[in-house]
């Protein structure tokens, strides 16, 4: 099953290859968001205890 998963993704990437140029800018945005997500999670963890205390 693990091998079957990469194959569909490979073909999907090939199809997206044409829009890869347009997908590249959006990809950078999610990447930055992903980095911000951990920071927000850390901040959220700090806020959660405060809320719990409240």
C-alpha distance matrix in Angstrom:
0.0 3.8 5.4 5.0 6.4 9.2 10.2 11.3 12.9 14.7 16.2 17.1 18.8 20.6 21.9 23.0 24.5 27.6 27.9 26.9 30.6 31.1 27.9 29.1 32.0 29.9 27.3 30.2 31.3 28.1 28.0 31.6 30.8 28.0 30.6 33.1 30.7 30.8 34.5 34.8 32.7 35.1 38.0 36.7 36.4 40.0 41.0 39.3 41.4 44.5 43.7 43.1 46.4 48.0
3.8 0.0 3.8 5.5 5.4 7.0 9.3 10.9 11.4 13.0 15.3 16.0 17.1 19.2 20.9 21.5 22.7 26.1 26.4 24.8 28.5 29.2 25.8 26.7 29.6 27.7 24.8 27.4 28.8 25.6 25.1 28.7 28.2 25.2 27.6 30.3 28.1 28.0 31.7 32.4 30.3 32.5 35.6 34.5 34.2 37.7 39.0 37.4 39.5 42.6 42.0 41.5 44.7 46.5
5.4 3.8 0.0 3.8 5.4 5.7 6.8 9.4 10.5 11.0 13.2 14.8 15.7 17.2 19.3 20.3 21.1 24.5 25.3 23.8 27.5 28.5 25.5 26.3 29.5 28.0 25.1 27.8 29.5 26.6 26.1 29.8 29.7 26.9 29.2 32.1 30.3 30.3 33.9 34.7 33.0 35.2 38.2 37.3 37.2 40.6 41.9 40.5 42.7 45.6 45.2 44.8 48.0 49.7
5.0 5.5 3.8 0.0 3.8 5.7 5.4 6.9 9.0 10.2 11.4 12.8 14.6 15.9 17.4 18.8 20.1 23.2 23.9 22.9 26.7 27.4 24.5 25.9 29.0 27.3 24.8 27.8 29.2 26.4 26.4 30.1 29.7 27.2 29.9 32.5 30.6 31.0 34.7 35.1 33.5 36.0 38.7 37.6 37.8 41.3 42.2 40.8 43.2 46.0 45.3 45.0 48.4 49.8
6.4 5.4 5.4 3.8 0.0 3.8 5.5 5.8 6.5 8.8 10.5 10.9 12.5 14.6 15.9 16.6 18.2 21.4 21.6 20.5 24.3 24.7 21.5 22.9 25.8 23.9 21.4 24.4 25.7 22.7 22.8 26.5 26.0 23.5 26.3 28.8 26.8 27.4 31.0 31.3 29.8 32.4 35.1 34.0 34.3 37.7 38.6 37.3 39.8 42.5 41.8 41.7 45.0 46.4
9.2 7.0 5.7 5.7 3.8 0.0 3.8 5.7 5.0 6.0 8.8 9.7 10.2 12.2 14.3 14.9 15.8 19.2 19.7 18.2 21.9 22.8 19.7 20.7 23.9 22.4 19.6 22.5 24.3 21.6 21.3 25.1 25.1 22.6 25.1 28.0 26.4 27.0 30.4 31.1 29.9 32.3 35.0 34.3 34.7 38.0 39.1 38.1 40.6 43.2 42.7 42.8 46.0 47.4
10.2 9.3 6.8 5.4 5.5 3.8 0.0 3.8 5.4 5.0 6.5 8.6 9.8 10.7 12.7 14.2 15.0 18.2 19.2 18.2 21.9 23.0 20.4 21.7 25.0 23.8 21.3 24.5 26.3 23.9 23.9 27.7 27.8 25.6 28.2 31.0 29.6 30.3 33.7 34.3 33.3 35.8 38.4 37.6 38.2 41.5 42.4 41.4 44.0 46.6 45.9 46.1 49.4 50.6
11.3 10.9 9.4 6.9 5.8 5.7 3.8 0.0 3.8 5.4 5.2 6.1 8.6 9.9 10.7 12.2 13.9 16.7 17.3 16.9 20.7 21.2 18.5 20.4 23.5 21.9 19.9 23.3 24.7 22.3 22.9 26.6 26.3 24.5 27.5 29.9 28.3 29.5 32.9 33.1 32.1 35.0 37.3 36.3 37.1 40.5 41.0 40.1 42.9 45.3 44.4 44.7 48.1 49.1
12.9 11.4 10.5 9.0 6.5 5.0 5.4 3.8 0.0 3.8 5.5 4.8 6.0 8.5 9.8 10.2 11.8 14.9 15.1 14.1 17.9 18.5 15.5 17.1 20.2 18.6 16.3 19.7 21.2 18.8 19.2 23.0 22.9 21.0 23.9 26.4 25.0 26.3 29.5 29.9 29.1 31.9 34.1 33.4 34.3 37.5 38.2 37.5 40.3 42.6 41.9 42.4 45.6 46.6
14.7 13.0 11.0 10.2 8.8 6.0 5.0 5.4 3.8 0.0 3.8 5.4 5.1 6.3 8.8 9.8 10.2 13.5 14.6 13.3 17.0 18.3 15.8 16.9 20.4 19.6 17.2 20.3 22.4 20.5 20.4 24.2 24.7 22.9 25.4 28.2 27.3 28.4 31.5 32.2 31.6 34.2 36.5 36.0 37.0 40.1 40.9 40.4 43.2 45.4 44.9 45.4 48.6 49.7
16.2 15.3 13.2 11.4 10.5 8.8 6.5 5.2 5.5 3.8 0.0 3.8 5.4 5.0 6.3 8.6 9.5 12.1 13.5 13.2 16.9 17.9 15.9 17.7 21.1 20.2 18.5 21.8 23.7 22.0 22.5 26.2 26.5 25.1 27.9 30.4 29.4 30.9 33.9 34.3 33.9 36.7 38.8 38.1 39.3 42.4 43.0 42.4 45.4 47.5 46.7 47.4 50.7 51.5
17.1 16.0 14.8 12.8 10.9 9.7 8.6 6.1 4.8 5.4 3.8 0.0 3.8 5.4 5.2 6.2 8.4 10.8 11.3 11.2 14.9 15.3 13.0 15.3 18.4 17.0 15.6 19.1 20.6 18.9 19.8 23.4 23.4 22.3 25.3 27.5 26.5 28.2 31.2 31.3 31.1 34.0 35.9 35.1 36.5 39.6 40.0 39.5 42.6 44.5 43.6 44.5 47.8 48.4
18.8 17.1 15.7 14.6 12.5 10.2 9.8 8.6 6.0 5.1 5.4 3.8 0.0 3.8 5.4 4.9 5.8 9.1 9.6 8.4 12.2 13.3 10.9 12.4 15.9 15.1 13.2 16.5 18.5 17.2 17.6 21.1 21.7 20.7 23.3 25.7 25.2 26.8 29.6 30.1 30.1 32.8 34.7 34.3 35.7 38.6 39.2 39.0 42.0 43.9 43.3 44.3 47.4 48.1
20.6 19.2 17.2 15.9 14.6 12.2 10.7 9.9 8.5 6.3 5.0 5.4 3.8 0.0 3.8 5.4 4.8 7.6 9.5 9.1 12.4 14.0 12.6 14.1 17.7 17.5 16.0 19.1 21.3 20.4 20.7 24.2 25.0 24.2 26.6 29.1 28.7 30.4 33.1 33.7 33.8 36.4 38.3 38.0 39.5 42.3 42.9 42.8 45.8 47.6 47.0 48.0 51.2 51.8
21.9 20.9 19.3 17.4 15.9 14.3 12.7 10.7 9.8 8.8 6.3 5.2 5.4 3.8 0.0 3.8 5.3 6.4 7.9 8.9 12.1 12.8 11.7 14.2 17.3 16.7 16.0 19.4 21.0 20.2 21.3 24.6 25.0 24.6 27.3 29.4 28.9 31.0 33.6 33.7 34.0 36.9 38.5 38.0 39.7 42.6 42.8 42.6 45.9 47.5 46.6 47.8 51.0 51.4
23.0 21.5 20.3 18.8 16.6 14.9 14.2 12.2 10.2 9.8 8.6 6.2 4.9 5.4 3.8 0.0 3.8 5.3 5.1 5.6 9.1 9.5 8.0 10.5 13.5 12.9 12.3 15.7 17.3 16.7 17.8 20.9 21.5 21.3 24.0 25.9 25.7 27.9 30.3 30.4 31.0 33.8 35.2 34.9 36.8 39.5 39.7 39.7 43.0 44.5 43.7 45.0 48.1 48.5
24.5 22.7 21.1 20.1 18.2 15.8 15.0 13.9 11.8 10.2 9.5 8.4 5.8 4.8 5.3 3.8 0.0 3.8 5.4 4.6 7.7 9.5 8.7 10.1 13.5 14.0 13.0 15.8 18.1 18.0 18.4 21.5 22.7 22.4 24.7 26.9 27.1 29.1 31.3 31.9 32.6 35.1 36.6 36.6 38.5 41.0 41.4 41.7 44.8 46.3 45.8 47.2 50.2 50.6
27.6 26.1 24.5 23.2 21.4 19.2 18.2 16.7 14.9 13.5 12.1 10.8 9.1 7.6 6.4 5.3 3.8 0.0 3.8 5.4 7.0 8.4 9.1 10.9 13.8 14.5 14.5 17.2 19.1 19.5 20.4 23.1 24.2 24.5 26.8 28.7 29.0 31.3 33.4 33.7 34.7 37.3 38.5 38.5 40.6 43.0 43.2 43.6 46.9 48.2 47.5 49.1 52.1 52.3
27.9 26.4 25.3 23.9 21.6 19.7 19.2 17.3 15.1 14.6 13.5 11.3 9.6 9.5 7.9 5.1 5.4 3.8 0.0 3.8 5.3 5.1 5.8 8.4 10.7 11.0 11.6 14.4 15.9 16.4 17.7 20.2 21.1 21.7 24.1 25.7 26.1 28.6 30.5 30.6 31.7 34.4 35.5 35.4 37.6 40.0 40.0 40.5 43.8 45.0 44.2 45.9 48.9 49.0
26.9 24.8 23.8 22.9 20.5 18.2 18.2 16.9 14.1 13.3 13.2 11.2 8.4 9.1 8.9 5.6 4.6 5.4 3.8 0.0 3.8 5.4 4.6 5.7 9.0 9.8 9.2 11.8 14.1 14.5 15.1 17.8 19.1 19.4 21.5 23.5 24.0 26.3 28.1 28.7 29.7 32.2 33.5 33.7 35.7 38.0 38.4 39.0 42.1 43.3 42.9 44.5 47.4 47.7
30.6 28.5 27.5 26.7 24.3 21.9 21.9 20.7 17.9 17.0 16.9 14.9 12.2 12.4 12.1 9.1 7.7 7.0 5.3 3.8 0.0 3.8 5.4 5.3 7.6 9.7 10.0 11.6 13.9 15.3 15.8 17.9 19.6 20.4 22.1 23.9 24.9 27.3 28.7 29.3 30.8 33.1 34.1 34.5 36.8 38.8 39.1 40.0 43.2 44.1 43.8 45.7 48.4 48.5
31.1 29.2 28.5 27.4 24.7 22.8 23.0 21.2 18.5 18.3 17.9 15.3 13.3 14.0 12.8 9.5 9.5 8.4 5.1 5.4 3.8 0.0 3.8 5.5 6.3 7.4 9.1 11.0 12.2 13.8 15.1 16.9 18.0 19.4 21.4 22.6 23.5 26.2 27.6 27.7 29.3 31.9 32.5 32.8 35.3 37.3 37.2 38.1 41.5 42.2 41.7 43.7 46.4 46.3
27.9 25.8 25.5 24.5 21.5 19.7 20.4 18.5 15.5 15.8 15.9 13.0 10.9 12.6 11.7 8.0 8.7 9.1 5.8 4.6 5.4 3.8 0.0 3.8 5.7 5.4 6.0 8.8 10.1 10.8 12.2 14.5 15.4 16.3 18.5 20.0 20.5 23.2 24.8 25.0 26.3 29.0 29.9 30.0 32.3 34.5 34.6 35.3 38.5 39.5 39.0 40.8 43.6 43.7
29.1 26.7 26.3 25.9 22.9 20.7 21.7 20.4 17.1 16.9 17.7 15.3 12.4 14.1 14.2 10.5 10.1 10.9 8.4 5.7 5.3 5.5 3.8 0.0 3.8 5.6 5.0 6.4 8.9 10.3 10.6 12.6 14.4 15.2 16.8 18.6 19.7 22.0 23.4 24.1 25.6 27.9 28.9 29.4 31.6 33.6 34.0 35.0 38.1 39.0 38.8 40.7 43.3 43.6
32.0 29.6 29.5 29.0 25.8 23.9 25.0 23.5 20.2 20.4 21.1 18.4 15.9 17.7 17.3 13.5 13.5 13.8 10.7 9.0 7.6 6.3 5.7 3.8 0.0 3.8 5.4 5.3 6.7 9.3 10.1 11.1 12.8 14.5 15.9 17.0 18.5 21.1 22.0 22.5 24.4 26.6 27.2 27.9 30.4 32.0 32.2 33.5 36.6 37.2 37.0 39.2 41.7 41.7
29.9 27.7 28.0 27.3 23.9 22.4 23.8 21.9 18.6 19.6 20.2 17.0 15.1 17.5 16.7 12.9 14.0 14.5 11.0 9.8 9.7 7.4 5.4 5.6 3.8 0.0 3.8 5.4 5.1 6.6 8.7 10.1 10.7 12.4 14.5 15.3 16.2 19.1 20.3 20.3 22.0 24.6 25.1 25.4 28.0 29.9 29.8 30.8 34.1 34.8 34.3 36.4 39.0 39.0
27.3 24.8 25.1 24.8 21.4 19.6 21.3 19.9 16.3 17.2 18.5 15.6 13.2 16.0 16.0 12.3 13.0 14.5 11.6 9.2 10.0 9.1 6.0 5.0 5.4 3.8 0.0 3.8 5.4 5.4 6.2 8.8 9.9 10.5 12.6 14.3 15.0 17.4 19.0 19.5 20.8 23.2 24.3 24.7 26.8 28.9 29.3 30.1 33.2 34.3 34.1 35.8 38.5 38.8
30.2 27.4 27.8 27.8 24.4 22.5 24.5 23.3 19.7 20.3 21.8 19.1 16.5 19.1 19.4 15.7 15.8 17.2 14.4 11.8 11.6 11.0 8.8 6.4 5.3 5.4 3.8 0.0 3.8 5.6 5.0 6.3 8.6 9.7 10.8 12.4 14.0 16.2 17.2 18.1 19.9 21.9 22.7 23.6 25.9 27.6 28.1 29.4 32.3 33.1 33.2 35.2 37.6 37.9
31.3 28.8 29.5 29.2 25.7 24.3 26.3 24.7 21.2 22.4 23.7 20.6 18.5 21.3 21.0 17.3 18.1 19.1 15.9 14.1 13.9 12.2 10.1 8.9 6.7 5.1 5.4 3.8 0.0 3.8 5.4 5.2 6.2 8.6 10.0 10.5 12.0 14.8 15.6 15.8 17.9 20.1 20.5 21.2 23.7 25.4 25.5 26.8 29.9 30.5 30.4 32.6 35.0 35.0
28.1 25.6 26.6 26.4 22.7 21.6 23.9 22.3 18.8 20.5 22.0 18.9 17.2 20.4 20.2 16.7 18.0 19.5 16.4 14.5 15.3 13.8 10.8 10.3 9.3 6.6 5.4 5.6 3.8 0.0 3.8 5.4 4.8 5.9 8.6 9.5 9.8 12.6 14.2 14.2 15.6 18.2 19.1 19.3 21.6 23.7 23.9 24.7 27.9 28.9 28.6 30.5 33.1 33.4
28.0 25.1 26.1 26.4 22.8 21.3 23.9 22.9 19.2 20.4 22.5 19.8 17.6 20.7 21.3 17.8 18.4 20.4 17.7 15.1 15.8 15.1 12.2 10.6 10.1 8.7 6.2 5.0 5.4 3.8 0.0 3.8 5.4 5.0 6.4 8.7 9.6 11.5 13.1 14.2 15.4 17.4 18.7 19.5 21.4 23.3 24.1 25.1 28.0 29.1 29.3 31.0 33.4 34.1
31.6 28.7 29.8 30.1 26.5 25.1 27.7 26.6 23.0 24.2 26.2 23.4 21.1 24.2 24.6 20.9 21.5 23.1 20.2 17.8 17.9 16.9 14.5 12.6 11.1 10.1 8.8 6.3 5.2 5.4 3.8 0.0 3.8 5.4 5.1 6.2 8.5 10.6 11.1 12.2 14.2 15.8 16.6 17.8 20.0 21.5 22.2 23.7 26.4 27.2 27.6 29.6 31.7 32.2
30.8 28.2 29.7 29.7 26.0 25.1 27.8 26.3 22.9 24.7 26.5 23.4 21.7 25.0 25.0 21.5 22.7 24.2 21.1 19.1 19.6 18.0 15.4 14.4 12.8 10.7 9.9 8.6 6.2 4.8 5.4 3.8 0.0 3.8 5.4 4.8 5.8 8.9 9.7 9.7 11.7 14.0 14.5 15.1 17.6 19.3 19.6 20.8 23.8 24.6 24.6 26.7 29.0 29.3
28.0 25.2 26.9 27.2 23.5 22.6 25.6 24.5 21.0 22.9 25.1 22.3 20.7 24.2 24.6 21.3 22.4 24.5 21.7 19.4 20.4 19.4 16.3 15.2 14.5 12.4 10.5 9.7 8.6 5.9 5.0 5.4 3.8 0.0 3.8 5.4 4.9 6.9 9.0 9.8 10.5 12.8 14.3 14.8 16.5 18.7 19.5 20.3 23.1 24.4 24.6 26.1 28.6 29.4
30.6 27.6 29.2 29.9 26.3 25.1 28.2 27.5 23.9 25.4 27.9 25.3 23.3 26.6 27.3 24.0 24.7 26.8 24.1 21.5 22.1 21.4 18.5 16.8 15.9 14.5 12.6 10.8 10.0 8.6 6.4 5.1 5.4 3.8 0.0 3.8 5.4 5.9 7.0 9.0 10.3 11.4 13.0 14.4 15.9 17.5 18.8 20.1 22.5 23.7 24.4 26.1 28.1 29.1
33.1 30.3 32.1 32.5 28.8 28.0 31.0 29.9 26.4 28.2 30.4 27.5 25.7 29.1 29.4 25.9 26.9 28.7 25.7 23.5 23.9 22.6 20.0 18.6 17.0 15.3 14.3 12.4 10.5 9.5 8.7 6.2 4.8 5.4 3.8 0.0 3.8 5.6 5.1 6.1 8.5 9.8 10.4 11.8 14.0 15.3 16.0 17.7 20.3 21.0 21.6 23.6 25.6 26.2
30.7 28.1 30.3 30.6 26.8 26.4 29.6 28.3 25.0 27.3 29.4 26.5 25.2 28.7 28.9 25.7 27.1 29.0 26.1 24.0 24.9 23.5 20.5 19.7 18.5 16.2 15.0 14.0 12.0 9.8 9.6 8.5 5.8 4.9 5.4 3.8 0.0 3.8 5.3 5.0 5.9 8.5 9.6 9.9 11.9 14.0 14.6 15.5 18.4 19.6 19.7 21.4 23.8 24.5
30.8 28.0 30.3 31.0 27.4 27.0 30.3 29.5 26.3 28.4 30.9 28.2 26.8 30.4 31.0 27.9 29.1 31.3 28.6 26.3 27.3 26.2 23.2 22.0 21.1 19.1 17.4 16.2 14.8 12.6 11.5 10.6 8.9 6.9 5.9 5.6 3.8 0.0 3.8 5.4 4.8 6.1 8.5 9.4 10.3 12.4 13.9 14.7 17.0 18.6 19.3 20.6 22.7 24.0
34.5 31.7 33.9 34.7 31.0 30.4 33.7 32.9 29.5 31.5 33.9 31.2 29.6 33.1 33.6 30.3 31.3 33.4 30.5 28.1 28.7 27.6 24.8 23.4 22.0 20.3 19.0 17.2 15.6 14.2 13.1 11.1 9.7 9.0 7.0 5.1 5.3 3.8 0.0 3.8 5.3 5.1 6.2 8.4 9.8 10.7 12.3 14.0 16.0 17.0 18.1 19.9 21.6 22.6
34.8 32.4 34.7 35.1 31.3 31.1 34.3 33.1 29.9 32.2 34.3 31.3 30.1 33.7 33.7 30.4 31.9 33.7 30.6 28.7 29.3 27.7 25.0 24.1 22.5 20.3 19.5 18.1 15.8 14.2 14.2 12.2 9.7 9.8 9.0 6.1 5.0 5.4 3.8 0.0 3.8 5.4 4.9 5.8 8.4 9.6 10.0 11.7 14.4 15.0 15.6 17.6 19.6 20.2
32.7 30.3 33.0 33.5 29.8 29.9 33.3 32.1 29.1 31.6 33.9 31.1 30.1 33.8 34.0 31.0 32.6 34.7 31.7 29.7 30.8 29.3 26.3 25.6 24.4 22.0 20.8 19.9 17.9 15.6 15.4 14.2 11.7 10.5 10.3 8.5 5.9 4.8 5.3 3.8 0.0 3.8 5.3 4.8 6.0 8.5 9.5 10.0 12.6 14.2 14.6 15.9 18.2 19.3
35.1 32.5 35.2 36.0 32.4 32.3 35.8 35.0 31.9 34.2 36.7 34.0 32.8 36.4 36.9 33.8 35.1 37.3 34.4 32.2 33.1 31.9 29.0 27.9 26.6 24.6 23.2 21.9 20.1 18.2 17.4 15.8 14.0 12.8 11.4 9.8 8.5 6.1 5.1 5.4 3.8 0.0 3.8 5.4 5.1 6.4 8.7 9.9 11.4 12.9 14.4 15.5 17.2 18.7
38.0 35.6 38.2 38.7 35.1 35.0 38.4 37.3 34.1 36.5 38.8 35.9 34.7 38.3 38.5 35.2 36.6 38.5 35.5 33.5 34.1 32.5 29.9 28.9 27.2 25.1 24.3 22.7 20.5 19.1 18.7 16.6 14.5 14.3 13.0 10.4 9.6 8.5 6.2 4.9 5.3 3.8 0.0 3.8 5.3 5.0 6.2 8.6 10.4 10.9 12.2 14.2 15.6 16.5
36.7 34.5 37.3 37.6 34.0 34.3 37.6 36.3 33.4 36.0 38.1 35.1 34.3 38.0 38.0 34.9 36.6 38.5 35.4 33.7 34.5 32.8 30.0 29.4 27.9 25.4 24.7 23.6 21.2 19.3 19.5 17.8 15.1 14.8 14.4 11.8 9.9 9.4 8.4 5.8 4.8 5.4 3.8 0.0 3.8 5.3 4.9 5.9 8.8 9.7 10.0 11.8 14.0 14.7
36.4 34.2 37.2 37.8 34.3 34.7 38.2 37.1 34.3 37.0 39.3 36.5 35.7 39.5 39.7 36.8 38.5 40.6 37.6 35.7 36.8 35.3 32.3 31.6 30.4 28.0 26.8 25.9 23.7 21.6 21.4 20.0 17.6 16.5 15.9 14.0 11.9 10.3 9.8 8.4 6.0 5.1 5.3 3.8 0.0 3.8 5.4 5.1 6.7 8.8 9.9 10.6 12.5 14.2
40.0 37.7 40.6 41.3 37.7 38.0 41.5 40.5 37.5 40.1 42.4 39.6 38.6 42.3 42.6 39.5 41.0 43.0 40.0 38.0 38.8 37.3 34.5 33.6 32.0 29.9 28.9 27.6 25.4 23.7 23.3 21.5 19.3 18.7 17.5 15.3 14.0 12.4 10.7 9.6 8.5 6.4 5.0 5.3 3.8 0.0 3.8 5.6 5.9 6.7 9.0 10.3 11.1 12.7
41.0 39.0 41.9 42.2 38.6 39.1 42.4 41.0 38.2 40.9 43.0 40.0 39.2 42.9 42.8 39.7 41.4 43.2 40.0 38.4 39.1 37.2 34.6 34.0 32.2 29.8 29.3 28.1 25.5 23.9 24.1 22.2 19.6 19.5 18.8 16.0 14.6 13.9 12.3 10.0 9.5 8.7 6.2 4.9 5.4 3.8 0.0 3.8 5.6 5.1 6.1 8.5 9.7 10.3
39.3 37.4 40.5 40.8 37.3 38.1 41.4 40.1 37.5 40.4 42.4 39.5 39.0 42.8 42.6 39.7 41.7 43.6 40.5 39.0 40.0 38.1 35.3 35.0 33.5 30.8 30.1 29.4 26.8 24.7 25.1 23.7 20.8 20.3 20.1 17.7 15.5 14.7 14.0 11.7 10.0 9.9 8.6 5.9 5.1 5.6 3.8 0.0 3.8 5.4 5.0 6.0 8.5 9.6
41.4 39.5 42.7 43.2 39.8 40.6 44.0 42.9 40.3 43.2 45.4 42.6 42.0 45.8 45.9 43.0 44.8 46.9 43.8 42.1 43.2 41.5 38.5 38.1 36.6 34.1 33.2 32.3 29.9 27.9 28.0 26.4 23.8 23.1 22.5 20.3 18.4 17.0 16.0 14.4 12.6 11.4 10.4 8.8 6.7 5.9 5.6 3.8 0.0 3.8 5.4 4.8 6.0 8.4
44.5 42.6 45.6 46.0 42.5 43.2 46.6 45.3 42.6 45.4 47.5 44.5 43.9 47.6 47.5 44.5 46.3 48.2 45.0 43.3 44.1 42.2 39.5 39.0 37.2 34.8 34.3 33.1 30.5 28.9 29.1 27.2 24.6 24.4 23.7 21.0 19.6 18.6 17.0 15.0 14.2 12.9 10.9 9.7 8.8 6.7 5.1 5.4 3.8 0.0 3.8 5.4 5.0 6.1
43.7 42.0 45.2 45.3 41.8 42.7 45.9 44.4 41.9 44.9 46.7 43.6 43.3 47.0 46.6 43.7 45.8 47.5 44.2 42.9 43.8 41.7 39.0 38.8 37.0 34.3 34.1 33.2 30.4 28.6 29.3 27.6 24.6 24.6 24.4 21.6 19.7 19.3 18.1 15.6 14.6 14.4 12.2 10.0 9.9 9.0 6.1 5.0 5.4 3.8 0.0 3.8 5.3 4.9
43.1 41.5 44.8 45.0 41.7 42.8 46.1 44.7 42.4 45.4 47.4 44.5 44.3 48.0 47.8 45.0 47.2 49.1 45.9 44.5 45.7 43.7 40.8 40.7 39.2 36.4 35.8 35.2 32.6 30.5 31.0 29.6 26.7 26.1 26.1 23.6 21.4 20.6 19.9 17.6 15.9 15.5 14.2 11.8 10.6 10.3 8.5 6.0 4.8 5.4 3.8 0.0 3.8 5.3
46.4 44.7 48.0 48.4 45.0 46.0 49.4 48.1 45.6 48.6 50.7 47.8 47.4 51.2 51.0 48.1 50.2 52.1 48.9 47.4 48.4 46.4 43.6 43.3 41.7 39.0 38.5 37.6 35.0 33.1 33.4 31.7 29.0 28.6 28.1 25.6 23.8 22.7 21.6 19.6 18.2 17.2 15.6 14.0 12.5 11.1 9.7 8.5 6.0 5.0 5.3 3.8 0.0 3.8
48.0 46.5 49.7 49.8 46.4 47.4 50.6 49.1 46.6 49.7 51.5 48.4 48.1 51.8 51.4 48.5 50.6 52.3 49.0 47.7 48.5 46.3 43.7 43.6 41.7 39.0 38.8 37.9 35.0 33.4 34.1 32.2 29.3 29.4 29.1 26.2 24.5 24.0 22.6 20.2 19.3 18.7 16.5 14.7 14.2 12.7 10.3 9.6 8.4 6.1 4.9 5.3 3.8 0.0
